[in-house]
């Protein structure tokens, strides 16, 4: 029991640490900066962040969300990403135990979180994350416990092809781009990792949450219906929801029509 508790705690701390690295990726990748060097610095004063001020969650709380040197506020995104990644790691460890499935699924989930926050900040989904993610999904499909390689291949084509078709039709009808290429590649990546069968429900969940949250945002932002809402975070949310609750949700949803 003691060893199990230690491993559960380790999985959470591993997620926190990885979340700290993801914050670097979220900030630097859209700016086309190296994610390795230089070391982390304050975005306001440029001061190099000491190791004791870079402890996930803890440093943010101890410094009250401010830089030690210039006292400027640090974005709330940093502890949110760290905490969310820690909880995802914990949940996946409880589900899979310490196994290759835990490690690989955690990397997939962490990539979705990274993509989501980049899309929220910059309204782009970098190819450097989605395209290698597709290839990684194909590779994982040859391992036991993963979707069959053919399901992964069909999922890639079906995921990307479906959104491409929707985007093409919308642009033809309205004359405006309604779905970015990044969203198309993201759903292709999700299909590569999860296979084609979950895709209809993932798109359904993403569309419903996107419609509700997007409507609320438009209502309070007061910018009208032409404001652009990034869809990547909702696709990621749909994939993560299905990853944890897909079987139960599918049974409930299809029972409505029985």
C-alpha positions in Angstrom: 0.0 0.0 0.0 2.9 2.4 0.9 4.6 1.7 -2.4 1.3 2.3 -4.3 0.9 5.7 -2.6 4.4 6.7 -3.4 3.8 5.9 -7.1 0.6 7.8 -7.2 2.3 10.8 -5.7 5.2 10.3 -8.2 2.8 10.4 -11.1 1.3 13.7 -10.0 4.7 15.2 -9.5 5.8 14.0 -12.9 2.8 15.6 -14.4 3.5 18.9 -12.6 7.1 18.9 -13.9 6.1 18.1 -17.4 3.5 20.8 -17.2 6.3 23.3 -16.4 8.0 22.2 -19.6 4.8 22.5 -21.5 4.5 26.1 -20.4 7.9 26.7 -22.1 6.5 25.1 -25.3 3.3 27.1 -25.2 5.2 30.4 -24.9 8.1 29.7 -27.3 6.8 27.5 -30.1 4.5 30.1 -31.6 7.4 32.6 -31.5 9.6 30.1 -33.2 12.1 30.1 -30.3 14.1 27.2 -29.0 12.4 25.2 -26.2 15.8 24.2 -24.9 17.8 27.4 -24.5 18.1 29.9 -23.1 16.8 29.0 -19.6 13.4 30.4 -18.5 13.3 34.2 -17.9 10.7 36.7 -16.7 8.9 38.0 -19.8 8.7 41.5 -18.3 12.3 42.2 -17.0 14.2 39.4 -18.6 15.7 38.1 -15.3 16.7 34.5 -15.4 14.3 32.5 -13.2 16.2 30.7 -10.4 15.5 27.0 -9.8 13.8 27.6 -6.5 11.4 30.1 -8.2 10.6 27.5 -10.9 9.0 24.8 -8.8 5.6 23.9 -10.3 2.6 25.4 -8.5 4.6 25.9 -5.3 6.7 28.8 -6.5 3.7 30.6 -8.0 1.9 30.4 -4.7 4.9 31.5 -2.6 5.6 34.5 -4.9 1.8 35.3 -5.0 1.9 35.0 -8.8 4.6 37.7 -9.3 8.2 38.0 -10.5 10.7 38.1 -7.6 12.7 40.9 -9.2 10.3 43.2 -11.0 7.1 42.3 -9.1 5.1 42.1 -12.4 2.3 39.5 -12.4 2.9 36.1 -13.9 0.2 34.7 -16.1 -2.4 32.5 -14.5 -1.8 30.1 -17.3 1.4 28.7 -15.8 -0.2 27.1 -12.6 -3.3 26.1 -14.6 -1.3 24.1 -17.1 0.9 22.6 -14.4 -2.0 21.6 -12.2 -4.1 20.3 -15.1 -1.2 18.2 -16.4 -0.5 16.8 -12.9 -4.1 15.7 -12.6 -4.1 14.1 -16.1 -1.0 12.2 -15.2 -2.5 11.1 -11.9 -5.7 10.0 -13.6 -3.9 8.0 -16.3 -1.7 6.4 -13.8 -4.7 5.2 -11.8 -6.2 3.8 -15.0 -3.2 2.1 -16.5 -0.7 1.7 -13.7 3.0 2.2 -14.4 3.1 0.9 -18.0 3.9 2.0 -21.5 0.2 2.7 -22.0 0.4 5.2 -19.2 3.4 7.0 -20.6 2.2 7.1 -24.2 -1.3 8.2 -23.4 0.0 10.8 -21.0 2.2 12.2 -23.8 -0.8 12.3 -26.1 -2.9 14.1 -23.5 -0.1 16.5 -22.7 0.2 17.4 -26.5 -3.5 18.1 -26.6 -3.2 20.5 -23.6 -0.2 22.2 -25.2 -2.0 22.6 -28.5 -5.1 24.0 -26.8 -3.4 26.8 -24.9 -1.3 27.8 -28.0 -4.6 27.9 -30.0 -6.2 30.0 -27.2 -3.3 32.5 -27.2 -2.5 32.7 -30.9 -5.4 31.0 -32.7 -2.9 28.7 -34.4 -2.1 25.0 -34.1 1.6 24.5 -35.0 2.4 21.7 -37.5 5.4 20.9 -35.4 3.0 19.4 -32.8 0.2 17.9 -34.9 2.1 16.3 -37.8 4.6 14.4 -35.6 1.6 13.5 -33.4 -0.1 11.8 -36.4 3.0 9.8 -37.1 3.4 8.9 -33.4 -0.3 7.7 -33.4 0.4 5.4 -36.3 3.5 4.0 -34.5 1.6 3.4 -31.2 -1.2 1.6 -33.2 1.2 -1.4 -33.6 1.4 -1.9 -29.8 -0.9 -4.1 -27.8 -3.9 -2.3 -26.2 -3.9 0.4 -28.9 -6.4 0.8 -31.8 -5.5 -1.5 -34.7 -3.2 0.1 -37.2 -5.9 0.1 -39.9 -8.3 1.8 -37.5 -5.6 4.4 -36.8 -5.1 5.0 -40.6 -8.8 5.3 -41.2 -9.1 7.6 -38.2 -6.5 9.9 -39.6 -8.2 10.1 -43.0 -11.7 10.3 -41.6 -10.8 12.9 -39.0 -8.9 15.2 -41.3 -11.2 14.6 -44.2 -14.4 15.3 -42.4 -13.2 18.7 -41.1 -11.7 19.5 -44.5 -15.1 18.8 -46.2 -16.9 21.0 -43.6 -14.4 23.8 -44.1 -14.6 23.6 -47.9 -18.5 23.7 -47.9 -18.6 26.5 -45.4 -16.2 28.6 -47.3 -18.1 28.0 -50.6 -21.4 29.0 -49.0 -20.2 32.0 -46.9 -17.0 33.1 -48.7 -15.2 33.1 -45.3 -12.8 30.6 -43.8 -14.7 28.7 -41.1 -12.2 26.0 -40.1 -8.4 26.4 -40.1 -6.0 23.8 -41.4 -4.7 23.4 -37.9 -8.0 22.0 -36.7 -8.1 19.6 -39.6 -4.6 18.2 -38.7 -5.5 18.1 -35.0 -8.6 15.9 -35.6 -6.4 13.7 -37.9 -4.0 13.4 -35.0 -6.8 12.4 -32.6 -8.0 9.8 -35.2 -4.5 8.4 -35.5 -4.3 7.9 -31.7 -7.8 6.8 -31.0 -9.0 5.2 -34.2 -12.0 6.2 -36.3 -14.8 4.8 -34.0 -14.7 7.5 -31.3 -14.6 10.4 -33.9 -18.4 11.0 -34.3 -18.9 11.4 -30.5 -15.7 13.4 -30.1 -16.9 15.8 -32.8 -20.4 15.9 -31.2 -18.9 16.7 -27.8 -16.6 19.3 -29.3 -19.4 21.0 -31.2 -21.8 21.1 -28.3 -19.3 22.5 -25.8 -17.9 24.9 -28.5 -21.4 26.2 -29.3 -22.3 26.7 -25.6 -19.1 28.3 -24.5 -18.6 30.2 -27.7 -22.1 31.7 -27.5 -21.5 32.8 -23.9 -18.2 34.4 -24.9 -19.8 36.2 -27.9 -22.6 37.4 -25.6 -20.3 38.9 -23.0 -17.5 40.0 -25.4 -19.9 42.2 -27.3 -18.0 41.8 -30.6 -20.7 40.2 -32.6 -20.8 36.9 -34.4 -17.7 37.6 -36.5 -15.4 37.1 -33.6 -13.2 34.0 -34.2 -13.4 31.3 -31.5 -10.6 28.7 -31.7 -11.9 25.2 -32.1 -8.8 23.3 -31.2 -9.4 23.4 -27.4 -12.9 22.0 -27.9 -11.5 19.1 -30.1 -9.0 18.4 -27.4 -11.6 18.5 -24.7 -13.8 16.1 -26.6 -10.9 13.7 -27.1 -9.9 13.8 -23.4 -13.5 13.4 -22.3 -13.9 10.4 -24.6 -10.6 9.0 -23.3 -11.9 8.8 -19.8 -15.6 8.5 -20.1 -16.2 7.4 -23.7 -17.7 4.0 -23.1 -20.2 5.3 -20.5 -21.1 8.3 -22.6 -21.6 6.2 -25.7 -23.9 3.8 -23.9 -26.0 6.7 -22.4 -26.1 8.6 -25.7 -27.2 5.6 -27.9 -29.7 4.5 -25.2 -31.6 7.7 -26.0 -32.5 6.4 -29.4 -33.3 2.8 -28.4 
